[in-house]
Amino acid sequence: MNTKVHVEGLDELRAKFAGMGDKIDAAAEKAIKITAVNIRTDVVKQYNSGPASGRVYKQSNPSRVHQASMAGEAPMTDTGRLVGSIYMDIKQTVATIGSRLVYAAALEYGTRRMGARPAWVPAAARARKALPEILSKQVKKAMK
């Protein structure tokens, strides 16, 4: 499971600022990197801070009590494997943020037996809203 981030309309932006392509590219790359880090941070915060209002159960190895999330809530961290599986791959103006664990997608979208516990989709939606402002700031910095 992964989420990709890219800037739509980058070619049009480059055309409007002809001759400043390198600066625009650098600004877009910085904006993508900031957005990717924001998505990763958002997902980690959701995993680590809940809320978790699902059932409480005892786990062993190591022995602990865990309160699960309910359908509609982000998955609640138990062992830390899910958070530890998150990766980022940033190449110029495309960033891929994802989890190396197969069950991350099952948690995000649900299964026949379990309701969705979304963290990635809400994080990506928030990042999508913030990206134009981040890009604008980076372009303004590049123009100075």
N, C-alpha and C positions, 0 to 999 in steps of 0.2 A: 504494500500500500504506500502511495506517495502522493504528494501535492506538488504541482509545478507552478512557478511564478514567472511571468514574463510581462513586458510592457507592450500593450497594444498601441498601435499608431506611432511606433518609434520611427518608421520610415518617413512619415509625414512630419514629425518633429525635426528630424534631421534635415529635411528639405527646407523647412522654414528658417532654420539656422545654418544654411549652407556656409561652408568655410569654418564652421565651429564643430564639425562632426566629431572630432576626437574628444572635445570637451563634453558634448552631449552624451557620447557613448560612455565616458567615464562617470558622468552624473547618473546615467541609467544603471550602470553596473553597481554603483554605490547604493542607489535606491533599492535595487533588487537584493543586494546583500543585507541591507537594513531590514527589509521586509521579510526575508527568509529567517533571519535571527528573531524577528518579532513573532513569526508563526511558531517557531520552535519553542520560544520562551512561553508563549501563550499556551501551547499544548502541555508543556511540562507543568506550568502552574495549575492547569485544570486537573491533571493527573494527581498532583501532589496536594491540592487543597480542597478537592471535592466541590460541592457537598456530596456526601455519601449517606443516603437514607435507606439503603437496602438492608437485606438481612445481615445479622451479625453471626459469625461462625468462628469456631476454633480451628486453627491450622497447626500442622506439626512440621517440624524440620525446616526452619526453627519454630519452636512452639510460640504461638502468638494468637491474638484475637483480631479479626479483621471485619470491618463493616464494608460490605460491597455497595456499589452504586446501584441505583434503580434505572430502569429504562428511561432514557431521556437525559440522564446525568452522565457526565464524563466518567470514564472508568477511574476508580480510586486505586491509587498505588498500594500494592501489598508487598511484593518482593523487590520492586525497583527495576525489574527486567524490561518492562515496557518503556519506561523513561530512558533506560540505558540503551535501548535499541534504536533510538531516534538518530538519524543522520542527516547531513546537509551536503549537497554537491552543487557548487556554484561555478558556472562557466559563463563568463561575460554577462550577458543579459538574460540568462535562464538559470533559475535555482530550483533544485529538486530537494524537497524535505520529506522524509518518510520514516517508516519503521521497518527494521529488518525482520520483525516477527510476523509470521503468517496470521496469528490471531488478532493482530491490531485491526485488520480490516473487518473481522467478525465483530469485534467490539464496536467499531465505528458505525457499521451499517446494520448490525444485528444478524440473526440467523433465524431459522424456523422456530427454534426453541428459546431464543433470547432477543429481547428488544434492543434496539440500537442504543449505544452509549457514545454519542458524538463528542468529539473534542477537535478533530481536524477540520471538519466542515465549518463549525462556528469560528475557529481561529482563522481559516482562510477567508471567510466572509468579512471578518473585522479587518484583516490585512488588506483586502481588496478596497475597502472604503478608505483606508489610511494611505494607500500607495500614491494617489495623485498628489497629496500634500507633501509626502516624502520626496517624490520626484521633483516637484516644484522647488522645494528648498535646495535640493542638490543641484538643479539647473541654475538657480540663482547664485549659489556658491561658485559654480563653474564659470559664470559670466563675469565674476569680479576680477 
